[in-house]
Amino acid sequence: MPDLHKEVSDLEQKSATAARLFDIRRIIGGLFVVYGIIVTIAGISPSDEDLKKAQGVHINLWTGLAMLVLGLFFLVWMKLRPAQAPEPAPEDTTPAS
């Protein structure tokens, strides 16, 4: 019987690890940070034609910075409030009549 409890606790630990690993906030935050870096780099030195299209606004720079902020928000949120493993269902101990 102790082996069964050990196996159950090992599976619960693996489930908690998987819940943290595949947290959607990590995926969304990581993608926004990566794309934010790319768009920010593209927006640092726009061509005159690009500025003319955007009516003088450095749109790539501002969009890239906003994406970076949003991505960092998701990653910080994930660190401050980590995902919890789902609670196991309570066992039914009532006798059947």
C-alpha positions in Angstrom: 0.0 0.0 0.0 2.8 2.5 0.7 4.1 2.0 -2.9 0.7 3.0 -4.2 0.7 6.2 -2.2 4.3 7.0 -3.4 3.2 6.5 -7.0 0.1 8.7 -6.5 2.3 11.5 -5.0 4.8 11.2 -7.8 2.0 11.5 -10.4 0.6 14.5 -8.6 4.0 16.2 -8.6 4.4 15.5 -12.3 0.9 16.9 -12.9 1.8 20.1 -11.1 5.1 20.4 -13.1 3.2 20.0 -16.3 0.6 22.6 -15.3 3.4 25.1 -14.7 5.3 24.2 -17.8 2.3 24.6 -20.2 0.9 27.7 -18.6 -0.6 29.7 -21.4 0.8 32.9 -19.8 4.3 31.7 -20.5 3.5 31.0 -24.2 1.7 34.3 -24.8 4.2 36.3 -22.8 7.2 34.7 -24.6 5.7 35.3 -28.1 4.9 38.9 -27.3 8.4 39.6 -26.0 10.0 38.0 -29.0 7.8 39.7 -31.6 8.1 43.0 -29.6 11.9 42.9 -29.8 11.7 42.3 -33.6 9.2 45.1 -34.2 11.0 47.5 -31.9 14.3 46.9 -33.8 12.5 47.5 -37.1 11.0 50.7 -35.7 14.2 52.2 -34.4 15.4 53.5 -37.8 12.4 53.6 -40.2 12.9 54.8 -43.7 11.4 58.1 -44.9 8.9 56.2 -46.9 7.7 54.3 -43.9 7.3 57.5 -41.9 5.4 59.1 -44.7 3.0 56.1 -44.8 2.4 56.4 -41.1 2.0 60.2 -41.2 5.2 60.8 -39.2 4.4 58.4 -36.4 7.0 55.8 -35.5 4.3 53.1 -35.4 6.6 50.1 -35.4 8.6 51.5 -32.5 5.5 52.2 -30.4 3.8 48.9 -31.3 7.0 47.0 -30.5 7.3 48.7 -27.1 3.7 48.0 -26.3 4.2 44.3 -27.3 7.2 44.2 -25.0 5.3 45.7 -22.1 2.4 43.3 -22.6 4.7 40.3 -22.9 6.6 41.2 -19.7 3.3 41.7 -17.9 2.3 38.2 -18.7 5.6 36.8 -17.6 5.6 38.8 -14.4 2.1 37.7 -13.7 3.1 34.1 -14.2 5.9 34.5 -11.7 3.8 36.2 -9.1 0.8 33.9 -9.4 2.1 30.5 -10.5 -0.4 27.9 -11.8 -1.7 25.5 -9.2 -2.3 21.8 -9.9 -6.0 20.9 -10.0 -7.3 19.6 -6.7 -8.0 15.8 -6.7 -11.7 14.9 -6.6 -12.9 13.9 -3.1 -13.4 10.2 -2.8 -17.0 9.0 -2.1 -16.9 7.2 1.2 -20.6 6.9 1.7 -21.8 3.2 1.9 -24.0 2.0 -0.9 -27.4 0.8 0.2 
